[in-house]
Amino acid sequence: MGVISVSLNEDSLRDLDKIQEEYGLHGRSEAVRVSIAAAIDEIREMGEIKGEVEGVLIIVRRHHDDPWMIRLQARYEHAIKTQLHSHLRGRQCLEVMVVSCDGSDLSAMLKDIKSEGKADYVKFVRS
C-alpha cells in the first residue's frame, strides 16, 4: 500500500474526522479511502449519462455575491429549462435547475461546477 502526505485546511480536517466518525472507521486513512471510493462512484455514474437526459440539478453554493454561477448559467442556457434561486443562511444560495440536454453537456456542466470549488453540494437527480 502506498503512503502519501496530504495537507488539509481545518475545515477539511473536520470533514474528514466527521466521515471517520459517521462511518465508524478506525482512522483517517480509512476515511480517505472511503471518500475516494465515493468520488469514483460519482465519476462512474456521470460517465454512464449518455444521450438526451432530463432531471433536476441541485446546488448549494457559498458567497451570494460571487458571479460564477451567473456565468455558468449563461454558458449552459441551452440546457437549463427552469431555474430557481433562493437565499439561505450565511450568504449561501440554493440553485435548483431543471435540465434537459445531451449527457455530454451535463457532464461538462457538472465538471465546471465542481472545478470551480465554490459549491458545497451538487446533485443531479435524473428523471
ABEGO torsion letter per residue (X at the ends): XBBBBBBBBAAAAAAAAAAAAAAGBABAAAAAAAAAAAAAAAAAAAAABBEBBBEBBBBBBBGAABAAAAAAAAAAAAABABBBBBBBBGGBBBBBBBBBBBAAAAAAAAAAAAAAGABABBBBBBX
